[in-house]
Every structure is written in C-alpha cells, then in structure tokens.
Amino acid sequence: MGFYLAQFLTGLASASSLFLVASGLSIIFGVTRIVNFAHGSFFMLGAYLAYTFVNILPHGVLGFWGAIIVASLLVGVIGVFLEITLFRRIYKAPELFQLVATFGVVLVIQDLALWIWGAEDLFGPRAPGLGGAVRILGEPIPQYDLLLIVLGPAVLLAVWLLFNKTRWGTLVRAATQDREMVSALGVNQSWLFTSVFFVGSTLAGLGGAIQLPREAANLLMDLNVIGEAFVVVVIGGMGSVPGAFLASVLIGELNAFGILIFPEITLVLAFLVMAVVLVVRPWGLLGKPDAVLRGADGPPEQPLKPFTATSKYLVWALAAALLATPAIADEFVLVLLSDILIFTLFAVSLHFIMGPGGLVSFGHAAYFGLGAYGAALAVKYLGVDMISGLVVAPIAAGLGALVFGWFCVRLSGVYLAMLTLAAAQITWSVAFQWQDVTGGDDGILGIWPAEWASEKMAYYYLTLALVGASVYVIRRIVYAPFGYALRAGRDSQLRVEAIGINLKSQQWMAFVITGIFAGIAGGLYVYSKGSIFPDELHIARSVDGLIMVLLGGIQSLIGPIVGAVSFTMLEDLVTRLDYWRIIFGGVILFIVVIAPEGLAGFARKILPESLTGKKNEGVQI
C-alpha cells in the first residue's frame, strides 16, 4: 500500500510542475489564440536562469527562492519582448504560420542558450531545508516533492483569484469570449495581450525554475516539455486553467502508474488519452463547445490557373537539366539532388492537404515514416525486393492515413492540428518502443537498393521518375472534379454541403491520397539512406514539412517545390556552422513576418505576366 501511495504522490509532484507550464500556455492561447510552440523555451530558460541566479545570490533559503522568483519574472519579461516584437504580427495568421514562427523562436533560443550556458547539463543545488525525505507508510517521499504537491493547487488558487477577483482578470475573461466587443469598449487590447503573455511566460519560467533541484538544465528541456504541455491544454480544454490542472493530474498519474502496468506504452499514453478526448469531447474536459475554433482566416485564395506557354517551356527545360545532371555531377551532388527530390514530394503531399484541402496538419511525418518503415519491415521480415518494398511503402502509409483521417476530419482548426500531432506522436512512440519489431532507437539497417539501382546515378533516375510522376498526378488531382470539390469545401463548407457534397468523405479521401504520396517519399528515403530510425516520425520532421510549404508559399501549387528545394539546400549549408539554429530560425522568422506569401508568392509579384499568367492580382501557378 505504501508503494502505491508513493507512486501516487510522485505523480502529483510531476503534475504540479507540468501544470505550471500548461496553465501559462492555456492562458496565452485563451486570449491571443496563438499556438505558441516556443512556450517550452520559456520553461527551459526558467531552469537556466534559476541556475545562474542560484550561483550569484547568497546561499540559503532566501537566496534559493529569490533566484527562483527572479528567474521566473525575467522569463516573463522575455515573453513580453517577444510578444511586442514578433507575436503581435501573427495573431491573426493561420495556425501554420504561428507554429512555424514560434518554432523559429525555439531554434533561436536554443542557440542563444548554447552560446551562454554551453552544451553540458547544469545541475542545480537541492532546495535548502528540503533535501531529505519523509516516510509515509514506510516509503520515503522527498520533501521537495511534497512542496511541489502543495505548490500546484496554490498556483491554481492564485490564478483563479487573479482572473475572477480583479478588474484585469475580468477584462481578460471578456477578451477570451469576445475580443471585438472588448476593443469596442475602449480597452487597449495590445497591452492586455502583453500582460497576458507576461503572466503565461512567468508561469512557464516558474515551472522550469522549480525543476532545477529535480532535473539538470539542458538544451532538450523545451522540446521534451512542450508536447506534454499541449496534451494537457487540449485535454483540459483550450483556455481553461482548472481544466489544465485536472489534465495535469490525470497525465501525471497515468505516467506514474503506467510505467508499472504498461511500461511499453509510457511514451504514447498521454497522446492516446488526448486522441480519445478529442474524438469524444473535442472541446476538452472543462472546455466549452463554442471554444472549438476553426482558426484564423489566411490570405484570400485566388483561383487556380494552368501554366502559361512560357511556364511550360521552363518546366521542360528544368526536366531536361535534371536528366542531364548526372553527366556532369559527382556522387555528392546526386545524393543531395535525390534528397531534394524526396523532400519535394513530401512537401507537395503536405501542401495538397493544407492548400487545396484547407486542413492544417502538424503530423505529416507519420505517413512519411510509415512508408519508410513499411518498406524496411517488408525487407527485414519478408525478404522482398526493392520494387515490392516501394509498393508496400505507399500502401502502409495510405492505410495509416485511412485510420487517422477518419478521426481527424471530424475536427477543425487547432483541434484538428493537435489530433494530427497526436497521431504522429503515437506512431513515433510505437516505432521507438517496439524494440523487438522496429529495432527501437537502433532503427532498421541494411535496406539497400537492388543491384541495378545501387549506383548513385541509377537511383537518382529512379527517384526522379517516381517523384516527377507523383507530382504530376497530384497536380492532375487538384484540377480534377475531386480537387475542385475539395477547394470548394475549403472556401465555403456550408455551400458545399448545401449542394449535396459529402465534404467529410472528400476530406477523408484527401488524407488517404496525401498519405500515399508521403509514403512513396518515405520508401524512396529508406532505400536512399539504407536505414530508418524513429526520428523520421518525430514532430521535428513534420515541422520541416511545414517550413517547406510556408517557405515556398501555401497559395501556390509550385510553392512546396520551391520551398523544398530552398529548405534542403539551406539546411545542408547552415548545419555545417556552429550556431546554425539561430541562422535557420532567423530565416524562418523573416519569411513568416516579412514575406508570408513565400518565395513563389514573391516571384509572382516581380515576374512578367507571360510566366505567371497574372494581370493585377496574384494567382497560383
């Protein structure tokens, strides 16, 4: 009995720390409606700054807790700075722009932390007077864990009083319900949002700072915590702080007891719970049905037009150049071009669901990885040849999209995005923890092309043929009646349903199509590299695809191609540098803030009409 009580209290202690991060994220989203992926960076900065101030201030109780408080407030100031300089510019942007922009902030902060504190883990001191343990039913319970158990409800009470017993809290709650009305009453929304950002960032900083006696400050803290924080916010209900507390306790206890009962699914447990909640109760445990948002409207969509005659000549010229490249290029260039082609198909398949389909996906890596693992497992256990493996890849990915898509199309906006993220994380967790089948973190090795395609030139031509044919087919689908119905549903769901089109079925089919082509890209990737690891299913790969689409321009059919080429070449160039993340993050922020139409959209503005087919307005090419 004492052992289980100890596990229960351990879960409560973890829940308190997680609640501090999730409550800040929930508060910020509830008012600003921004999907802040950089919230995990505030958590990491809280730990690093606490470590710094603990070593600067006098040792003892006052010095330790003073360092915790100063670090938390300083993180709040950093959050205010980012809100004023960046986030104000993207409040009304679609979730895609918000996620990619805040991911750029993550990259910048990671390299700044690396530059200031170094790459080594930094271990903080134990909290003065709380370094021992208390025995409860014979089991030792750390005194610091007991403090955390009390701290969580205390912060919940303080936040409740702040939002329900102050004029500021009344205005914030009003802004959560109707921002336009609050503005019409003369409230300065800008400063209201800034103050909300300060509170949310301070709570995230506090969550990181109080972790210092339990966990070393390190550069992976941001990405490790943000996934669970999103899970908690979605389960509890977007904008609901009590819901975040309830969900934190639920996830904390599931993690504490799950490792005893089902240790194989501990990584996936939280995302499974989130997926179930989103399907059964999309607005969360304590959220409200009217809080299910569809996301901000993006720029107005322009009608699609076919290539002009000049554009067709350029396409044929590009094809000829790609066919002739092996005659003058070395093996390194051929490998790089093969990677560019593979990720071009990956980006084009994602753009199909997000551009014409109008469905935001944060988990596209699931289908890329399913295709790669499908081919690799077929080789490992069935001994199939390369052609059969490349056939299995899109089938495996398509089946995954068939299952995930059935659930996803029932949601919209940020809730749809979170469910796609959950699907990808579930897939990643299975690949990571199913050691006996997938090899776990060791991956699957020895997946090489057939003898006839073992030369770099031969495999390059195979990749070029499959990618070229796939991109052509996707383009034909966009211009087919199915593509028109899909775009009509994106632009006006009510009108499409009024004329008798089953939009959910159309969107479900779109999920399957995009999964199949992402699976082809995954199959080509595994044979190109000779191996596959769970990292290809992780959220970082999904974000890569989002950046490619955004970099090229989401309102252009050629945009993902431009974005994939630019992203892959830029990544190959900057990752050789010491502080490549800050450069890469800066480029992302520049594109989102300065040129949200992407490179293809920028080209439409400066190229002559003979190339783009435009007159006075931008069109997709």
WOMOBEL-V292972 format. One record per residue. N is the residue number from 1. RES is the residue in one letter. PHI is phi in whole degrees, 0 to 359 (999 if undefined). NEAR is the number of other ideal C-beta (glycine too) atoms within 8 Angstrom. D_LAST is the distance of its C-alpha to the last C-alpha in whole Angstrom. Layout:
((N;RES;PHI;NEAR;D_LAST) (N;RES;PHI;NEAR;D_LAST))
//
This chain:
((1;M;999;5;67) (2;G;298;9;67) (3;F;297;7;64) (4;Y;292;7;62) (5;L;295;11;63) (6;A;298;12;62) (7;Q;296;11;58) (8;F;297;11;58) (9;L;292;13;59) (10;T;298;10;56) (11;G;296;15;54) (12;L;294;15;54) (13;A;297;15;54) (14;S;295;11;51) (15;A;296;14;50) (16;S;297;15;51) (17;S;296;14;49) (18;L;295;16;46) (19;F;297;17;47) (20;L;301;15;47) (21;V;291;17;43) (22;A;293;16;42) (23;S;296;16;43) (24;G;298;17;42) (25;L;296;16;38) (26;S;293;16;39) (27;I;297;16;40) (28;I;297;15;37) (29;F;293;15;35) (30;G;301;10;37) (31;V;262;14;37) (32;T;271;11;34) (33;R;64;7;32) (34;I;261;11;30) (35;V;275;10;30) (36;N;265;11;32) (37;F;291;12;31) (38;A;281;13;33) (39;H;299;17;36) (40;G;295;17;38) (41;S;292;12;38) (42;F;296;16;40) (43;F;300;18;42) (44;M;296;16;42) (45;L;297;14;43) (46;G;301;18;46) (47;A;293;16;48) (48;Y;295;14;47) (49;L;292;14;49) (50;A;298;16;51) (51;Y;300;13;52) (52;T;295;11;53) (53;F;288;12;55) (54;V;299;13;57) (55;N;275;6;58) (56;I;267;6;58) (57;L;285;12;60) (58;P;301;5;64) (59;H;290;7;64) (60;G;127;7;65) (61;V;298;7;64) (62;L;295;8;63) (63;G;296;11;62) (64;F;294;14;60) (65;W;287;8;59) (66;G;296;10;58) (67;A;297;15;56) (68;I;298;13;54) (69;I;291;8;54) (70;V;297;11;53) (71;A;299;16;50) (72;S;296;14;49) (73;L;294;10;49) (74;L;293;10;47) (75;V;297;18;44) (76;G;300;13;44) (77;V;295;9;44) (78;I;298;11;41) (79;G;299;15;39) (80;V;298;12;40) (81;F;301;8;38) (82;L;292;12;35) (83;E;296;12;35) (84;I;290;8;35) (85;T;274;6;33) (86;L;234;12;30) (87;F;295;11;30) (88;R;300;10;31) (89;R;280;7;27) (90;I;236;13;26) (91;Y;301;11;28) (92;K;262;5;26) (93;A;282;13;23) (94;P;298;10;22) (95;E;304;12;24) (96;L;302;13;21) (97;F;297;13;21) (98;Q;296;14;25) (99;L;298;14;26) (100;V;293;14;24) (101;A;296;15;25) (102;T;290;14;29) (103;F;292;15;28) (104;G;299;15;28) (105;V;296;15;31) (106;V;303;15;32) (107;L;297;13;32) (108;V;297;13;33) (109;I;294;13;36) (110;Q;300;12;37) (111;D;288;13;37) (112;L;296;9;39) (113;A;294;12;41) (114;L;298;12;42) (115;W;292;6;43) (116;I;279;7;45) (117;W;252;9;47) (118;G;86;5;46) (119;A;270;4;45) (120;E;284;4;48) (121;D;294;6;49) (122;L;247;10;51) (123;F;267;4;54) (124;G;272;11;55) (125;P;281;8;59) (126;R;289;7;60) (127;A;293;10;61) (128;P;303;10;64) (129;G;82;6;67) (130;L;233;11;64) (131;G;270;8;64) (132;G;264;6;67) (133;A;222;7;67) (134;V;245;8;68) (135;R;272;8;70) (136;I;236;10;69) (137;L;55;7;70) (138;G;87;5;71) (139;E;255;10;67) (140;P;285;7;66) (141;I;244;12;64) (142;P;303;10;62) (143;Q;299;12;63) (144;Y;294;13;60) (145;D;296;12;58) (146;L;296;12;61) (147;L;298;10;60) (148;L;297;13;56) (149;I;298;11;57) (150;V;282;8;59) (151;L;296;10;56) (152;G;302;16;53) (153;P;299;8;55) (154;A;295;8;56) (155;V;294;14;53) (156;L;301;13;52) (157;L;296;8;55) (158;A;297;8;54) (159;V;294;12;50) (160;W;298;10;52) (161;L;297;9;54) (162;L;296;11;52) (163;F;273;10;49) (164;N;248;8;52) (165;K;238;5;55) (166;T;232;9;53) (167;R;297;5;51) (168;W;302;8;49) (169;G;296;11;48) (170;T;298;8;48) (171;L;294;11;45) (172;V;296;13;43) (173;R;296;10;44) (174;A;293;11;43) (175;A;295;14;40) (176;T;297;8;39) (177;Q;277;5;40) (178;D;205;7;38) (179;R;294;8;37) (180;E;295;6;36) (181;M;293;8;40) (182;V;299;13;41) (183;S;294;9;39) (184;A;295;6;41) (185;L;277;6;44) (186;G;94;5;44) (187;V;282;10;43) (188;N;285;6;41) (189;Q;296;10;39) (190;S;301;7;38) (191;W;286;7;41) (192;L;295;14;41) (193;F;297;14;38) (194;T;297;11;39) (195;S;295;9;43) (196;V;296;13;41) (197;F;297;15;39) (198;F;297;12;43) (199;V;297;12;45) (200;G;296;15;42) (201;S;293;17;42) (202;T;297;14;45) (203;L;297;16;46) (204;A;296;19;43) (205;G;298;19;45) (206;L;296;14;49) (207;G;299;17;47) (208;G;287;22;47) (209;A;295;15;50) (210;I;285;12;52) (211;Q;281;12;51) (212;L;304;14;52) (213;P;291;10;56) (214;R;256;6;54) (215;E;214;7;51) (216;A;290;7;50) (217;A;291;15;48) (218;N;210;7;45) (219;L;282;9;41) (220;L;259;6;40) (221;M;298;15;42) (222;D;296;15;38) (223;L;287;11;36) (224;N;292;9;40) (225;V;267;15;40) (226;I;293;12;37) (227;G;298;12;36) (228;E;294;12;40) (229;A;297;15;39) (230;F;299;11;36) (231;V;301;15;38) (232;V;297;15;41) (233;V;296;15;39) (234;V;290;14;37) (235;I;295;15;40) (236;G;288;19;42) (237;G;115;15;40) (238;M;303;15;37) (239;G;88;11;40) (240;S;258;13;43) (241;V;290;12;45) (242;P;301;10;48) (243;G;296;15;45) (244;A;296;16;44) (245;F;295;14;48) (246;L;298;11;49) (247;A;293;16;46) (248;S;297;16;47) (249;V;298;12;50) (250;L;299;10;49) (251;I;291;16;46) (252;G;299;15;49) (253;E;287;12;52) (254;L;298;12;50) (255;N;293;13;49) (256;A;293;13;53) (257;F;266;11;54) (258;G;296;12;51) (259;I;292;8;52) (260;L;274;7;55) (261;I;267;6;54) (262;F;231;7;51) (263;P;297;8;50) (264;E;288;6;48) (265;I;244;11;45) (266;T;298;11;46) (267;L;290;7;42) (268;V;261;12;41) (269;L;301;12;43) (270;A;299;12;42) (271;F;287;14;38) (272;L;296;11;40) (273;V;297;13;42) (274;M;298;14;39) (275;A;298;13;37) (276;V;295;8;40) (277;V;297;12;40) (278;L;296;15;36) (279;V;286;9;37) (280;V;277;5;40) (281;R;220;7;40) (282;P;302;9;36) (283;W;271;11;38) (284;G;89;16;40) (285;L;295;11;44) (286;L;242;9;45) (287;G;280;13;42) (288;K;245;6;41) (289;P;304;6;39) (290;D;284;4;37) (291;A;272;11;36) (292;V;285;11;34) (293;L;266;10;31) (294;R;262;5;27) (295;G;88;11;26) (296;A;286;9;24) (297;D;286;5;22) (298;G;273;8;18) (299;P;299;6;16) (300;P;300;3;15) (301;E;280;9;13) (302;Q;264;9;10) (303;P;296;6;10) (304;L;284;10;7) (305;K;227;7;6) (306;P;290;6;7) (307;F;301;8;6) (308;T;284;10;9) (309;A;300;7;12) (310;T;296;8;12) (311;S;297;12;9) (312;K;296;9;11) (313;Y;297;8;14) (314;L;294;9;13) (315;V;296;9;12) (316;W;294;8;15) (317;A;295;8;17) (318;L;296;8;16) (319;A;298;9;17) (320;A;296;8;20) (321;A;295;8;21) (322;L;294;9;21) (323;L;291;8;23) (324;A;272;8;25) (325;T;304;12;25) (326;P;302;9;28) (327;A;290;5;30) (328;I;237;5;30) (329;A;257;8;30) (330;D;272;5;32) (331;E;295;6;33) (332;F;299;6;31) (333;V;295;9;28) (334;L;294;14;28) (335;V;295;10;28) (336;L;297;11;26) (337;L;294;12;23) (338;S;297;14;24) (339;D;298;10;24) (340;I;299;12;20) (341;L;295;12;19) (342;I;299;14;21) (343;F;284;14;20) (344;T;297;14;16) (345;L;295;17;17) (346;F;301;16;19) (347;A;290;17;16) (348;V;296;15;14) (349;S;294;17;16) (350;L;292;17;17) (351;H;298;13;14) (352;F;301;16;14) (353;I;279;13;17) (354;M;266;13;16) (355;G;280;12;13) (356;P;299;10;13) (357;G;280;12;17) (358;G;69;10;18) (359;L;249;12;20) (360;V;279;13;21) (361;S;239;13;23) (362;F;259;13;25) (363;G;227;14;26) (364;H;292;18;24) (365;A;298;17;26) (366;A;302;16;28) (367;Y;281;16;26) (368;F;299;19;26) (369;G;291;17;29) (370;L;298;17;31) (371;G;296;19;29) (372;A;295;15;31) (373;Y;292;16;34) (374;G;300;16;34) (375;A;294;18;34) (376;A;295;14;36) (377;L;292;12;39) (378;A;296;12;38) (379;V;290;11;39) (380;K;292;8;42) (381;Y;255;6;44) (382;L;251;7;43) (383;G;66;4;43) (384;V;287;8;40) (385;D;276;6;38) (386;M;296;9;35) (387;I;298;7;33) (388;S;296;9;35) (389;G;298;17;34) (390;L;289;13;30) (391;V;279;8;31) (392;V;295;13;32) (393;A;305;18;30) (394;P;292;14;27) (395;I;293;11;30) (396;A;298;14;31) (397;A;293;19;28) (398;G;296;12;27) (399;L;293;9;31) (400;G;298;13;31) (401;A;293;15;28) (402;L;298;12;29) (403;V;286;8;32) (404;F;295;14;31) (405;G;297;14;28) (406;W;301;8;31) (407;F;280;13;32) (408;C;294;14;29) (409;V;291;11;27) (410;R;275;7;31) (411;L;240;12;30) (412;S;210;8;27) (413;G;60;12;26) (414;V;292;12;28) (415;Y;290;15;31) (416;L;299;13;28) (417;A;300;15;27) (418;M;293;13;30) (419;L;290;15;31) (420;T;295;16;28) (421;L;297;14;30) (422;A;299;15;33) (423;A;300;14;32) (424;A;293;17;31) (425;Q;292;13;34) (426;I;297;12;36) (427;T;297;13;35) (428;W;298;15;35) (429;S;297;12;39) (430;V;297;10;39) (431;A;295;13;38) (432;F;284;11;40) (433;Q;260;12;43) (434;W;275;10;44) (435;Q;304;8;45) (436;D;295;3;47) (437;V;259;6;44) (438;T;266;13;41) (439;G;83;9;43) (440;G;58;11;42) (441;D;292;7;42) (442;D;282;7;43) (443;G;71;11;40) (444;I;244;12;40) (445;L;249;8;40) (446;G;76;6;41) (447;I;262;14;37) (448;W;257;6;37) (449;P;297;10;35) (450;A;297;8;37) (451;E;301;5;39) (452;W;290;5;37) (453;A;248;11;34) (454;S;287;9;36) (455;E;288;6;35) (456;K;301;9;32) (457;M;295;8;31) (458;A;296;11;31) (459;Y;290;14;29) (460;Y;298;13;26) (461;Y;294;10;26) (462;L;298;11;26) (463;T;297;13;24) (464;L;300;11;21) (465;A;295;8;22) (466;L;292;12;22) (467;V;293;14;19) (468;G;300;9;17) (469;A;295;8;18) (470;S;294;13;17) (471;V;297;12;14) (472;Y;297;8;13) (473;V;296;9;16) (474;I;300;13;14) (475;R;297;9;11) (476;R;294;8;13) (477;I;295;11;15) (478;V;299;12;12) (479;Y;269;9;12) (480;A;279;8;16) (481;P;306;5;18) (482;F;299;9;19) (483;G;295;11;15) (484;Y;295;9;16) (485;A;295;12;19) (486;L;296;14;18) (487;R;291;13;15) (488;A;295;11;18) (489;G;294;14;21) (490;R;296;9;19) (491;D;277;7;19) (492;S;203;7;22) (493;Q;297;7;24) (494;L;296;6;27) (495;R;294;8;26) (496;V;295;12;25) (497;E;291;10;28) (498;A;292;6;30) (499;I;267;6;28) (500;G;97;5;30) (501;I;274;10;27) (502;N;279;7;28) (503;L;295;11;25) (504;K;299;8;27) (505;S;294;7;27) (506;Q;297;13;23) (507;Q;292;14;23) (508;W;298;12;26) (509;M;298;9;24) (510;A;297;15;21) (511;F;300;16;23) (512;V;295;12;24) (513;I;298;11;21) (514;T;295;16;20) (515;G;294;19;23) (516;I;299;13;24) (517;F;287;16;21) (518;A;294;18;22) (519;G;294;19;25) (520;I;300;16;24) (521;A;299;16;23) (522;G;296;21;26) (523;G;297;17;28) (524;L;296;18;27) (525;Y;294;13;28) (526;V;293;18;31) (527;Y;286;16;32) (528;S;291;12;30) (529;K;268;7;33) (530;G;81;9;36) (531;S;197;11;36) (532;I;213;13;35) (533;F;232;8;36) (534;P;301;13;35) (535;D;303;7;33) (536;E;289;13;30) (537;L;258;15;31) (538;H;284;11;31) (539;I;299;14;30) (540;A;300;9;29) (541;R;290;13;26) (542;S;298;16;25) (543;V;295;11;24) (544;D;305;11;23) (545;G;297;14;20) (546;L;298;15;20) (547;I;295;13;19) (548;M;301;16;17) (549;V;296;17;14) (550;L;291;15;15) (551;L;299;14;16) (552;G;280;19;12) (553;G;121;15;11) (554;I;284;13;11) (555;Q;267;13;9) (556;S;227;14;6) (557;L;292;11;6) (558;I;272;10;6) (559;G;303;18;8) (560;P;298;15;11) (561;I;292;12;11) (562;V;299;16;12) (563;G;295;19;14) (564;A;294;16;16) (565;V;297;10;17) (566;S;295;11;18) (567;F;296;14;20) (568;T;296;12;22) (569;M;291;10;23) (570;L;295;10;24) (571;E;297;9;26) (572;D;297;9;27) (573;L;281;7;28) (574;V;280;10;29) (575;T;292;7;31) (576;R;280;6;34) (577;L;271;7;35) (578;D;294;3;38) (579;Y;248;9;36) (580;W;287;11;32) (581;R;295;11;32) (582;I;291;11;32) (583;I;291;10;30) (584;F;296;13;27) (585;G;297;15;28) (586;G;297;10;28) (587;V;297;10;24) (588;I;299;15;23) (589;L;296;13;25) (590;F;298;9;23) (591;I;296;13;20) (592;V;293;14;21) (593;V;275;10;23) (594;I;269;6;22) (595;A;228;9;18) (596;P;295;10;17) (597;E;282;11;13) (598;G;82;18;13) (599;L;294;14;12) (600;A;295;15;9) (601;G;296;14;10) (602;F;296;11;12) (603;A;295;10;11) (604;R;298;14;9) (605;K;284;7;12) (606;I;252;5;14) (607;L;279;7;12) (608;P;290;5;13) (609;E;299;7;11) (610;S;296;7;12) (611;L;268;11;9) (612;T;258;13;6) (613;G;75;11;8) (614;K;264;9;9) (615;K;245;4;13) (616;N;254;3;15) (617;E;240;6;13) (618;G;286;9;9) (619;V;227;12;6) (620;Q;274;10;4) (621;I;237;13;0))
//
